[in-house]
Amino acid sequence: MNRVKFLRNETYDFLTSFDDDLVTKVFGLLEILDELGVHLGPPKLKKITKEIYELRIIGKVSIRILCSFLNSKIYILHAFIKKSQKIPRKELEKAIHRLTYLH
């Protein structure tokens, strides 16, 4: 993964805290994201705001990774366990706040 960068260690730690199967799935999808970028497209990658995309990992636990594409890099802003249809405002605000550090 050359282009994928974690903005915070806590996000990386969160994603590696699951069982081996899910961690393998998460990092496998991040590898594909690294190769294809925004061309990964739906249903795995969905644009949420002008600069933030949602990467969807579906398994025993559904995980959402919020990321942004900037200067040929892919920044992982935030990740959380999906529990409802909509992205909780609190989770999106974390990603928006972290995005400000990139500008």
C-alpha positions as CSV (number, residue, x, y, z in Angstrom):
1,M,0.0,0.0,0.0
2,N,1.9,3.0,-1.3
3,R,-0.8,5.6,-1.5
4,V,-2.9,4.7,1.6
5,K,-1.9,6.7,4.7
6,F,-3.4,6.6,8.1
7,L,-3.9,10.0,9.5
8,R,-4.1,8.7,13.1
9,N,-2.6,5.6,14.8
10,E,-5.9,5.0,16.7
11,T,-7.7,4.4,13.3
12,Y,-5.1,1.8,12.4
13,D,-5.3,0.2,15.8
14,F,-9.1,0.1,15.6
15,L,-8.9,-1.7,12.2
16,T,-6.4,-4.3,13.4
17,S,-8.4,-5.0,16.6
18,F,-10.9,-7.4,14.9
19,D,-10.5,-11.1,14.3
20,D,-8.0,-12.2,11.6
21,D,-10.6,-12.9,8.9
22,L,-12.0,-9.3,9.2
23,V,-8.6,-7.7,9.4
24,T,-7.6,-9.6,6.2
25,K,-10.8,-8.4,4.5
26,V,-10.2,-4.8,5.6
27,F,-6.5,-4.7,4.5
28,G,-7.3,-6.6,1.3
29,L,-9.9,-3.9,0.4
30,L,-7.4,-1.2,1.3
31,E,-4.9,-2.8,-1.1
32,I,-7.5,-2.7,-3.9
33,L,-8.4,0.9,-3.0
34,D,-4.6,1.7,-3.2
35,E,-4.6,0.3,-6.8
36,L,-7.9,1.6,-8.1
37,G,-8.5,4.8,-6.1
38,V,-11.8,6.4,-6.8
39,H,-12.4,4.0,-9.7
40,L,-13.2,1.3,-7.1
41,G,-16.7,2.8,-7.1
42,P,-20.0,1.6,-5.7
43,P,-21.0,-0.5,-3.8
44,K,-17.5,-0.7,-2.1
45,L,-16.7,3.0,-2.3
46,K,-19.3,5.8,-2.1
47,K,-18.8,9.6,-2.2
48,I,-20.3,11.2,0.9
49,T,-19.2,14.8,0.7
50,K,-17.2,16.8,-1.8
51,E,-13.9,15.4,-0.3
52,I,-14.9,12.4,1.8
53,Y,-15.6,8.8,0.6
54,E,-17.0,5.9,2.5
55,L,-15.3,2.5,2.1
56,R,-17.7,-0.3,3.0
57,I,-16.5,-3.6,4.6
58,I,-19.3,-6.0,5.2
59,G,-18.9,-9.1,7.3
60,K,-20.0,-10.4,10.7
61,V,-19.3,-6.8,11.7
62,S,-19.9,-4.0,9.2
63,I,-17.1,-1.4,9.2
64,R,-17.1,1.9,7.5
65,I,-13.8,3.7,6.7
66,L,-14.0,7.4,5.8
67,C,-11.2,8.5,3.5
68,S,-10.1,11.3,1.3
69,F,-8.0,11.6,-1.9
70,L,-5.5,14.4,-2.0
71,N,-2.2,14.9,-3.9
72,S,-2.2,11.3,-5.2
73,K,-2.5,9.9,-1.7
74,I,-5.4,8.2,0.0
75,Y,-5.8,9.4,3.6
76,I,-7.7,7.2,6.1
77,L,-9.5,9.8,8.2
78,H,-11.7,7.6,10.5
79,A,-13.3,4.2,10.9
80,F,-16.3,2.9,12.9
81,I,-18.7,0.0,13.2
82,K,-21.8,0.6,11.3
83,K,-24.9,0.2,13.4
84,S,-27.6,2.2,11.5
85,Q,-28.5,3.1,7.9
86,K,-27.1,6.6,8.1
87,I,-23.6,7.6,9.0
88,P,-23.9,9.1,12.5
89,R,-23.2,12.8,12.5
90,K,-20.6,12.4,15.2
91,E,-18.6,10.0,13.0
92,L,-18.7,12.2,10.0
93,E,-17.7,15.3,12.0
94,K,-14.6,13.5,13.2
95,A,-13.6,12.8,9.6
96,I,-14.4,16.4,8.6
97,H,-12.3,17.7,11.5
98,R,-9.3,15.5,10.6
99,L,-9.6,16.5,6.9
100,T,-8.9,20.1,8.0
101,Y,-5.4,19.0,9.0
102,L,-4.6,18.0,5.4
103,H,-5.4,21.5,3.9
